[in-house]
Amino acid sequence: MILILSSSLNPDSNSRILAAEARRVLQAEGHETVWVDLRDFPLPFCDSATAYSHPNVARLNELLRNAEAVIVATPIYNYDATAALKNVIELTGAAWENKVVGFLCAAGGMSSYMSILSLANSLMLDFRSVIVPRFVYATGEAFASGGVVDVEIIRRIADLARMTARLSGALVAA
């Protein structure tokens, strides 16, 4: 199962559109997916104490532990992934261990295209996650009428989705 995590809380999120396209590709190719949209999955702030007992934290931990891979969709704010995504990782840390993780990023401009690397490094070093060696970074020009219109971005989303499935399948088989 591949978990698709949409971490934007914005109702008009471009990163959610990227996630939906990845899900479409995976489902069309017969892969089981589970969709988690943080707008529908309220979580407490990580406080290193009581937050871990919240029912949604327990459910998210279970989903992550059962996933072979995770595709994370995030907006880029202030040269980093959204705080909501970082909160998820703080609340569920160990559940990311040995997971294949791919990234879909939506941003306002091209100047922060490498900003997801600090989060990828953290997952790789702290939890031994296997990071998909390609990620999607799309700016506002790639979207129109609630969808992705840039054919290169559509191709890259499909490549990321397929590579995530292929890598997770190889690790499960090993």
N, C-alpha and C positions, 0 to 999 in steps of 0.2 A: 504494500500500500504506500502511495506517495501522498504525504500531507502537503496541502497547499495553504500557506499561511499569508493572509492579507492583513498587513499590520497598520494600514492607514485608518484613521478615524474620520477622515473627510468623506462626506457622502458622495462627492464628485471625484473620487480618487482615480488618478491615472494609473497608479500602481495596481489597483484592484482590477483595472481593465487588462493589464499585462497578465495578472494571475489567472483571470478568466480565460484568456487565450491559451495559456499553458495547460490549463485544465482541459480545455476543448481538445487540444492536440493529444494529450495523454489518453483521454477517454476514447477518442476516435481510434486509437491504436490498441485499445483493449486493456489499458492499465487501470487498476483500481485507484481512485483518488478519494481523499477526504478533504473537504473545504472548511477552513476555519477563518472566519472574518472577525477581527477583533471588535468591530462595531457591535456584533451580536454576542460577544463573549466577554462581558465586563470582568476585569481583573483588578485586584487591589494593587496599590503600589508595594513594591518589595520593601519590607521593613526588617528583614532578617529575624522575624519573630512570628507573629500571628498570620501573616499573609499566606504562608504555605498551607494553612488548613482551610483556605477558601475552597468551596466546591468546584469552582471553575478552574482553579489551579490544579486540583487533583484530576479533573477531566482532561485538561490540556497535557498534563504529565502522562496520562494513560495514552492519549492519542499519539504523542511524540514517541513514547516507548514502543508502541506498536507499528510505527512507521518505519519503512526501510529507507526512506529519503524524505527530505523536506525541501520544498521550493518556497522561498521567502520573497514576498513582494513588499517593497517598502518605498515610501517617498524619501527623498534626500532633503533634509532640512539642516541648514547651517553646517554643511560638509559632513553629514553623518546620517545614519539610519534613524528612523523615528524613535523617540523615547519609548513609545508603546512597545516596539519590538525589543528594545534593550531590556525593558521591564519583563517581558516574556522570558527572555533568556536568563535573567537573574532569578526568576521564580521557578524555572524548570531545568536549570543547568545540567544536571546529570542525565536527563532524558535525551540530550543532544549527543551523548557519547556514541562515537562510531557511526554516526549518521552521515549519509551523503547529503550535502546542502548546496542548493543552487540559489542564485540571487537574481531578482527582477527589480530594477530600480527606475523610478521616475523622478525627474528633477526639472527645475526651471531652466537650467542652462548647462553647457558642457564643462564648465570650469571645475566641477566636483566629480568628474567621472570615475576617479579612483578612490573616492571616499569610502566605499563599502569594504575596502581592503582591511581596515582596522578591525571591523567586526568579523570578517572572514578569518583573520589571523587569530583573534580571540577564540573563536569556535575551534579552530584547528589546534591551537596550543593547549587550551584549557580542557577541551572535551574530545580531542582526537577526531573531530569531525573531518570528513573527506570533502573538500570544497571542489565543486565542479569548476574546472579551469576556464570556463567562459561564463560571463554574466551578461545580462541585458541592461543597458543604460539608455533610457529614452527621455527625450525632452518634449516639451509641449507640442512641437511641430509634428510629432508622430501620431497625434490623436485628433480625431474630429468626430462629431456626432456620436459620442459615447463608445467609440471603438478605436482600434489601432488602424491607421491608414498608410503608414510607412511600410512598404513591402520588405525592406531590409530588416526592420525591427520584427515584423511578423516571422520572417525566416529565422532570425536569431532566437526568438522565443521558442520556435519549434526545435531548433538545434539544442537549446538548453534543456527543454523538456525531455527530448530523446536521450541526450547524454546523461541526464540525471537518472532516468530509468535504466539505461545500460550499465552505468556504474553501480547502482544499487543492486541490480541483478547479479553482477559479477561478484560483488562482495558477499551477497547472501549465498551464492554458490560455492564460495571459497571456504 
